[in-house]
């Protein structure tokens, strides 16, 4: 039988890894946006310099500016989206951490109870309760693992890439 504490800990680590990948994507988008804003500043300056030159040069500068402004707005939108995903994921991870800690304590308590009272438990009442608690704990662990696996699949499918 697998150790539920190890399974819970592994799922916790997967969630933390997902958060780090999300932060990395957010960093890349923010860096690209800031680079584009720098380009926009440079092109705007060049446009001012080109006013003394021909109209075609001004037209091309305006087109570049519009394209960069559109791209910057798209990146800001993606950045905002990833920020909201990050906040949601951090909240879920914190909720999971609390559940994980509670689950570990309960599991330890059940193991302790099982060890200390194994000889004292009567076969009908307390043994059935302990078995029920262990089954319930095992079911909770399975649910948490399924949640972590779902997050892994979403990441693998590129859900957070947009």
trRosetta pair geometry for C-beta under 8 A, 3 or more apart (Angstrom, degrees):
i j d omega theta_ij theta_ji phi_ij phi_ji
2 6 6.8 -114 173 66 90 115
2 7 5.9 75 135 -50 124 117
3 6 4.2 73 81 7 106 108
3 7 6.9 178 91 -10 56 83
4 7 5.4 -55 -146 38 38 113
4 8 6.1 37 157 -20 71 104
4 103 7.3 -116 144 156 120 114
4 107 5.7 -154 79 -115 126 149
4 137 6.3 24 -157 145 177 102
4 138 6.5 -121 -81 -103 130 57
4 141 4.2 -104 -143 -87 104 157
5 8 5.9 -53 -146 37 30 109
5 9 6.2 30 153 -19 63 109
5 104 5.6 76 -119 -119 98 91
5 107 6.1 -167 -61 94 93 154
6 9 5.6 -56 -145 39 31 112
6 10 6.2 33 154 -22 66 105
7 10 5.7 -52 -146 34 30 111
7 11 6.5 29 155 -17 63 105
7 141 5.4 74 88 -179 133 115
7 144 7.7 120 129 85 99 109
7 145 5.6 -42 173 -75 114 120
8 11 5.8 -55 -150 37 31 110
8 12 6.4 37 149 -23 64 106
8 100 4.9 150 167 -136 119 94
8 103 5.8 180 -106 94 158 137
8 104 6.7 -147 81 -63 152 90
8 141 6.0 -87 -59 -127 93 91
8 144 6.1 23 -115 103 78 151
9 12 5.5 -51 -150 33 33 117
9 13 6.5 34 152 -20 64 103
9 100 7.5 114 -78 -165 49 130
10 13 5.7 -52 -150 35 33 112
10 14 6.6 37 151 -21 64 102
10 148 7.7 125 111 135 77 166
11 14 5.6 -50 -151 32 35 114
11 15 6.7 35 152 -18 64 102
11 96 7.6 -125 124 -178 107 132
11 100 7.9 -167 77 -95 105 121
11 144 5.4 134 99 142 170 97
11 145 5.5 -124 -73 -100 131 53
11 147 7.3 68 -168 74 132 88
11 148 3.6 -135 -144 -46 94 155
12 15 5.9 -57 -156 34 31 110
12 16 6.6 29 150 -16 65 106
12 93 7.9 98 -150 -155 70 86
12 96 6.5 173 -106 131 77 116
12 97 6.8 87 -133 -95 117 69
12 100 5.6 38 -73 -96 126 164
13 16 5.6 -54 -148 37 35 111
13 17 6.3 38 152 -21 67 104
14 17 5.6 -53 -148 35 32 113
14 18 6.5 36 152 -21 64 103
14 148 4.9 92 72 -171 138 115
14 151 6.9 134 131 83 111 120
14 152 6.2 -46 -176 -68 133 106
15 18 5.6 -49 -149 33 34 114
15 19 6.6 37 151 -20 64 102
15 89 7.5 180 -171 -176 91 96
15 92 7.4 -133 -154 109 133 100
15 93 4.9 164 144 -108 127 97
15 96 6.1 114 -6 70 174 160
15 148 6.4 -92 -48 -118 91 94
15 151 6.5 35 -99 96 76 167
16 19 5.6 -50 -151 33 35 114
16 20 6.6 36 150 -19 65 102
16 93 6.8 107 -75 -145 62 138
17 20 5.7 -53 -151 35 34 111
17 21 6.5 34 152 -18 66 102
18 21 5.8 -53 -149 36 33 109
18 22 6.3 35 151 -20 65 105
18 89 6.8 -133 114 -161 110 139
18 151 5.8 -55 -73 154 166 120
18 152 7.7 -119 -73 -85 121 54
18 155 5.8 -124 -122 -71 103 142
18 160 7.9 133 -172 -7 96 162
19 22 5.6 -53 -149 35 32 114
19 23 6.4 33 152 -19 65 104
19 86 7.2 94 -147 -142 81 77
19 89 5.5 175 -95 129 88 127
19 90 6.6 93 -127 -79 130 70
19 93 6.3 -17 -53 -47 138 155
20 23 5.6 -52 -148 36 33 112
20 24 6.5 38 151 -22 64 103
21 24 5.5 -51 -151 33 35 115
21 25 6.6 36 152 -18 66 102
21 155 6.9 73 82 -148 152 129
21 160 7.7 101 110 93 107 143
22 25 5.8 -52 -151 35 33 110
22 26 6.3 34 151 -19 65 107
22 82 6.5 173 -175 -167 91 98
22 85 6.4 -139 -151 111 135 112
22 86 5.4 169 134 -92 129 86
22 89 6.3 132 11 38 168 162
22 160 5.9 -75 -101 174 94 145
23 26 5.5 -53 -147 38 34 115
23 27 6.4 40 151 -24 65 103
23 86 6.8 90 -77 -121 71 128
24 27 5.6 -51 -150 32 32 114
24 28 6.6 31 152 -18 64 103
25 28 5.7 -53 -150 34 34 111
25 29 6.4 30 154 -16 67 105
25 82 6.2 -145 105 -135 107 145
25 160 6.9 156 33 136 165 102
25 161 7.3 -137 -131 -122 147 47
26 29 5.9 -54 -146 38 31 109
26 30 6.2 30 156 -18 65 109
26 79 6.7 96 -148 -139 79 71
26 82 4.6 -177 -90 129 94 136
26 83 6.9 106 -131 -68 132 63
26 86 6.5 -3 -51 -52 151 139
27 30 5.9 -58 -145 39 27 110
27 31 6.2 29 156 -20 64 108
28 31 5.8 -55 -147 36 29 112
28 32 6.4 28 156 -17 64 107
29 32 5.8 -56 -149 38 30 111
29 33 6.3 31 154 -20 65 107
29 75 5.7 174 -176 -161 91 92
29 78 5.5 -131 -149 106 146 116
29 79 5.2 -174 121 -80 126 84
29 82 6.6 143 31 13 152 152
30 33 5.7 -53 -146 36 31 112
30 34 6.4 28 156 -16 65 106
30 79 5.9 98 -77 -120 76 127
31 34 5.9 -57 -147 38 29 108
31 35 6.3 32 153 -21 64 106
32 35 5.6 -54 -148 35 31 114
32 36 6.3 30 154 -18 65 105
32 75 6.1 -145 97 -129 104 145
33 36 5.7 -56 -149 37 31 110
33 37 6.4 34 152 -21 65 104
33 72 5.9 100 -150 -140 84 72
33 75 4.0 -178 -85 124 103 139
33 76 6.4 114 -136 -62 144 65
33 79 6.4 -35 -25 -43 154 139
34 37 5.5 -48 -146 33 35 114
34 38 6.6 39 151 -20 63 101
35 38 5.6 -55 -157 33 33 113
35 39 6.6 35 146 -19 65 102
36 39 5.3 -48 -150 34 38 114
36 40 6.3 44 149 -24 66 101
36 68 5.6 177 -179 -158 99 94
36 71 5.8 -129 -154 104 155 116
36 72 5.1 -167 110 -79 127 90
36 75 6.9 143 31 11 145 153
37 40 5.4 -47 -148 32 35 116
37 41 6.6 39 150 -20 63 100
37 72 6.0 95 -71 -120 77 135
38 41 5.7 -49 -151 32 34 113
38 42 6.5 33 151 -17 65 105
39 42 5.6 -56 -150 38 34 112
39 43 6.1 29 155 -17 69 107
39 68 5.9 -148 98 -126 109 143
40 43 5.9 -54 -142 39 29 107
40 44 6.2 33 156 -22 63 107
40 65 6.5 90 -144 -134 83 70
40 68 4.6 -180 -83 127 94 140
40 69 6.7 101 -121 -66 135 68
40 72 6.7 -21 -40 -41 145 144
41 44 5.8 -54 -148 35 28 113
41 45 6.5 29 153 -18 62 106
42 45 5.7 -57 -154 35 31 112
42 46 6.4 30 150 -18 66 106
43 46 5.4 -52 -145 38 36 113
43 47 6.3 45 151 -28 66 100
43 61 5.9 168 176 -155 93 83
43 64 5.1 -135 -154 111 151 125
43 65 5.6 -169 114 -74 127 79
43 68 6.8 153 31 2 148 153
44 47 5.5 -47 -150 28 32 116
44 48 6.9 34 151 -19 61 99
44 65 6.4 88 -76 -108 76 122
45 48 5.8 -52 -157 31 34 111
45 49 6.6 30 147 -15 65 106
46 49 5.4 -56 -151 40 37 112
46 50 6.0 37 150 -24 69 109
46 61 6.1 -158 100 -120 97 125
47 50 5.5 -56 -144 36 31 112
47 51 7.2 56 152 -45 60 84
47 58 6.5 84 -154 -134 85 66
47 61 3.8 156 -95 150 93 145
47 62 7.0 100 -126 -59 135 60
47 65 6.8 -7 -48 -46 148 132
48 51 6.0 -27 -164 -9 35 115
49 52 7.3 -51 172 22 45 101
49 53 8.0 27 128 -2 67 109
50 53 4.8 -59 -161 41 64 112
50 54 8.0 -50 178 52 93 51
50 57 4.4 -141 -167 127 128 120
50 58 5.5 177 116 -75 115 66
50 61 5.7 171 41 -29 152 148
51 58 6.5 69 -97 -92 53 119
53 57 4.9 7 101 41 123 152
53 58 7.7 173 78 -39 84 85
54 57 5.2 104 68 4 78 101
54 58 7.4 -140 108 -1 48 89
55 58 5.4 -55 -152 37 42 114
55 59 6.2 47 149 -25 71 102
56 59 5.5 -48 -148 32 35 115
56 60 6.5 34 154 -17 65 103
57 60 5.9 -53 -150 36 31 110
57 61 6.4 32 152 -19 64 106
58 61 5.7 -55 -148 37 32 112
58 62 6.3 34 152 -21 65 105
59 62 5.8 -55 -150 35 29 112
59 63 6.4 30 152 -20 64 106
60 63 5.6 -52 -147 35 33 113
60 64 6.4 34 154 -18 65 104
61 64 5.7 -53 -150 36 32 112
61 65 6.3 34 151 -21 65 106
62 65 5.6 -54 -148 35 31 114
62 66 6.4 32 154 -19 66 104
63 66 5.9 -52 -148 35 31 110
63 67 6.4 29 154 -17 64 108
64 67 5.8 -57 -147 39 30 110
64 68 6.2 26 157 -16 66 109
65 68 5.9 -59 -146 40 28 108
65 69 6.2 29 156 -20 65 108
66 69 5.8 -55 -146 36 29 111
66 70 6.4 29 155 -19 64 106
67 70 5.8 -55 -150 36 30 111
67 71 6.3 27 154 -16 65 108
68 71 5.6 -55 -143 40 33 110
68 72 6.1 36 156 -22 67 106
69 72 5.7 -52 -145 36 29 112
69 73 6.4 30 155 -19 62 105
70 73 5.9 -57 -152 35 29 110
70 74 6.5 30 151 -19 64 105
71 74 5.6 -53 -149 35 34 113
71 75 6.4 32 153 -17 66 106
72 75 5.7 -56 -148 39 32 110
72 76 6.3 36 152 -22 66 103
73 76 5.6 -49 -146 33 33 113
73 77 6.4 37 152 -21 63 103
74 77 5.6 -54 -153 34 32 114
74 78 6.5 29 150 -15 65 104
75 78 5.6 -51 -146 39 36 110
75 79 6.0 40 152 -23 66 106
76 79 5.4 -53 -146 37 31 115
76 80 6.3 33 154 -20 64 103
77 80 5.8 -52 -149 34 30 110
77 81 6.4 31 151 -19 63 106
78 81 5.5 -54 -148 37 33 114
78 82 6.2 30 155 -16 67 106
78 162 6.9 -130 -126 152 102 56
79 82 5.9 -55 -146 39 29 107
79 83 6.3 34 152 -23 63 105
80 83 5.5 -52 -148 33 31 115
80 84 6.6 29 154 -17 64 103
81 84 5.9 -57 -154 35 31 107
81 85 6.4 30 149 -17 65 106
81 162 7.3 -44 115 112 152 83
82 85 5.4 -51 -144 38 37 114
82 86 6.1 43 153 -25 67 103
82 160 7.5 85 -118 -174 87 89
83 86 5.6 -51 -148 33 30 114
83 87 6.5 30 154 -18 64 102
84 87 5.8 -49 -148 35 34 110
84 88 6.3 33 153 -17 64 107
85 88 5.7 -58 -148 40 31 111
85 89 6.0 29 154 -19 67 109
85 160 6.2 150 163 -130 158 99
86 89 5.8 -56 -144 39 28 109
86 90 6.2 30 156 -20 64 106
87 90 5.8 -54 -147 36 29 111
87 91 6.5 31 153 -20 63 105
88 91 5.7 -55 -152 35 31 113
88 92 6.4 28 152 -16 65 106
89 92 5.6 -53 -146 38 34 110
89 93 6.1 35 154 -21 67 105
90 93 5.7 -51 -144 36 30 112
90 94 6.4 32 154 -19 63 104
91 94 5.8 -55 -151 35 30 110
91 95 6.4 29 151 -17 65 105
92 95 5.6 -53 -147 38 34 111
92 96 6.1 36 152 -21 66 107
93 96 5.4 -53 -146 38 32 114
93 97 6.3 40 151 -26 65 101
94 97 5.5 -46 -147 29 33 115
94 98 6.7 34 153 -18 62 101
95 98 5.8 -54 -155 34 33 111
95 99 6.4 29 150 -14 66 106
96 99 5.6 -55 -147 41 34 110
96 100 5.9 40 152 -25 68 106
96 144 7.1 123 -146 -144 100 109
96 147 7.8 -162 -105 107 122 141
97 100 5.5 -52 -145 35 29 115
97 101 6.3 29 156 -19 64 104
98 101 5.9 -53 -149 35 29 109
98 102 6.4 27 153 -15 63 107
99 102 5.7 -57 -148 40 32 111
99 103 6.0 33 154 -22 67 110
99 140 7.9 -150 174 177 111 118
99 144 7.0 -178 118 -95 130 128
100 103 5.7 -57 -145 38 27 112
100 104 6.3 29 156 -20 64 105
100 144 7.5 125 -83 -153 81 156
101 104 5.8 -52 -146 34 29 111
101 105 6.5 29 154 -17 63 106
102 105 5.8 -58 -152 37 31 110
102 106 6.2 28 153 -18 66 108
103 106 5.7 -55 -145 38 30 110
103 107 6.1 32 155 -21 65 108
103 137 6.7 134 -157 -147 87 89
103 140 6.0 -160 -116 119 122 134
103 141 6.9 138 -177 -75 141 79
103 144 7.6 -66 -45 -25 170 154
104 107 5.7 -54 -144 37 29 112
104 108 6.3 30 155 -18 64 106
105 108 5.8 -56 -148 37 29 110
105 109 6.2 30 153 -20 64 107
106 109 5.6 -54 -147 37 31 112
106 110 6.3 30 154 -20 65 105
106 133 7.6 -141 170 180 105 109
106 137 6.1 -168 115 -102 115 117
107 110 5.8 -53 -147 35 30 110
107 111 6.4 30 153 -17 64 106
107 137 5.6 135 -88 -167 84 145
108 111 5.7 -55 -147 38 31 111
108 112 6.2 31 153 -19 65 107
109 112 5.6 -54 -146 38 30 111
109 113 6.1 31 154 -19 65 107
110 113 5.6 -52 -143 39 30 112
110 114 6.0 33 154 -22 64 107
110 130 6.6 139 -157 -154 91 81
110 133 5.2 -167 -110 120 127 124
110 134 5.8 157 166 -77 145 76
110 137 6.4 -119 5 -25 160 155
111 114 5.6 -54 -145 37 28 113
111 115 6.3 26 156 -18 63 107
112 115 5.8 -57 -148 37 29 109
112 116 6.1 15 161 -9 66 112
113 116 6.2 -62 -139 43 26 101
113 117 5.6 -19 179 21 65 118
113 130 6.3 -158 113 -114 118 114
114 117 7.0 -70 -121 54 14 83
114 118 5.9 43 168 -71 57 95
114 130 5.8 132 -88 -173 87 137
114 134 7.8 52 -68 -65 138 125
115 118 6.2 -27 -143 -21 17 114
116 120 7.9 -20 131 21 67 121
117 120 4.6 -74 -157 55 71 107
117 121 5.3 85 138 -49 96 90
117 126 6.8 -87 141 150 134 143
117 130 7.9 -171 82 -69 119 145
118 121 6.2 -41 -145 9 24 112
120 126 7.9 -13 109 77 80 159
121 125 7.9 -148 -169 77 80 74
121 126 4.3 -131 -140 91 91 117
121 127 4.6 116 149 -62 129 82
121 130 6.8 -55 -118 1 153 139
122 125 5.6 37 72 35 107 94
122 126 6.0 96 40 25 70 99
122 127 6.8 -122 89 -9 40 102
123 127 5.4 -24 -142 24 34 148
124 127 7.1 92 41 40 13 102
124 128 6.5 -23 168 -11 37 121
125 128 6.3 -91 -170 33 13 104
125 129 6.6 2 157 -12 60 110
126 129 5.5 -54 -148 37 37 113
126 130 6.2 35 156 -18 69 104
127 130 5.8 -53 -146 38 31 109
127 131 6.2 31 153 -18 64 108
128 131 5.6 -53 -144 39 31 112
128 132 6.2 36 153 -23 64 105
129 132 5.5 -53 -147 34 30 113
129 133 6.4 30 154 -18 64 104
130 133 5.7 -53 -149 35 32 111
130 134 6.4 32 152 -18 65 105
131 134 5.7 -54 -149 37 32 112
131 135 6.3 32 153 -18 65 106
132 135 5.7 -55 -147 37 30 110
132 136 6.2 32 153 -20 65 108
133 136 5.6 -54 -145 38 30 113
133 137 6.2 33 154 -20 64 107
134 137 5.6 -53 -147 37 30 113
134 138 6.2 33 153 -20 64 106
135 138 5.6 -53 -147 37 31 113
135 139 6.3 34 152 -21 64 104
136 139 5.7 -52 -149 34 31 113
136 140 6.5 34 152 -20 63 104
137 140 5.7 -52 -150 34 32 113
137 141 6.5 33 152 -19 64 104
138 141 5.7 -52 -150 34 32 113
138 142 6.5 35 151 -20 64 104
139 142 5.6 -52 -150 35 33 113
139 143 6.5 35 151 -20 65 103
140 143 5.7 -53 -151 34 33 112
140 144 6.4 30 153 -16 65 105
141 144 5.8 -56 -149 38 32 110
141 145 6.3 33 153 -19 66 106
142 145 5.7 -54 -146 37 31 112
142 146 6.4 34 153 -22 64 105
143 146 5.6 -53 -149 34 31 112
143 147 6.5 34 151 -20 63 103
144 147 5.6 -50 -150 33 34 114
144 148 6.5 33 152 -16 65 103
145 148 5.7 -54 -149 38 34 110
145 149 6.2 35 151 -20 66 105
146 149 5.6 -53 -146 37 32 113
146 150 6.4 38 152 -24 64 102
147 150 5.6 -51 -150 31 31 113
147 151 6.7 32 152 -18 63 102
148 151 5.7 -52 -152 34 35 112
148 152 6.5 39 148 -21 65 103
149 152 5.4 -50 -150 34 36 116
149 153 6.5 35 152 -18 66 102
150 153 5.8 -53 -149 36 33 110
150 154 6.5 35 152 -20 64 104
151 154 5.6 -52 -150 35 33 113
151 155 6.5 33 152 -18 65 104
152 155 5.8 -57 -152 36 31 110
152 156 6.2 29 152 -18 67 109
153 156 5.4 -54 -142 39 34 112
153 157 6.0 28 158 -14 68 109
154 157 5.9 -59 -142 43 28 106
154 159 3.9 -39 -178 19 87 145
154 160 6.9 76 136 -23 98 91
155 158 7.8 45 175 -68 30 21
155 159 6.7 -65 -71 38 28 95
155 160 6.1 -13 -111 19 66 117
158 161 4.0 -33 -167 8 86 132
158 162 7.6 82 150 -28 91 79
159 162 7.8 -62 173 14 31 97
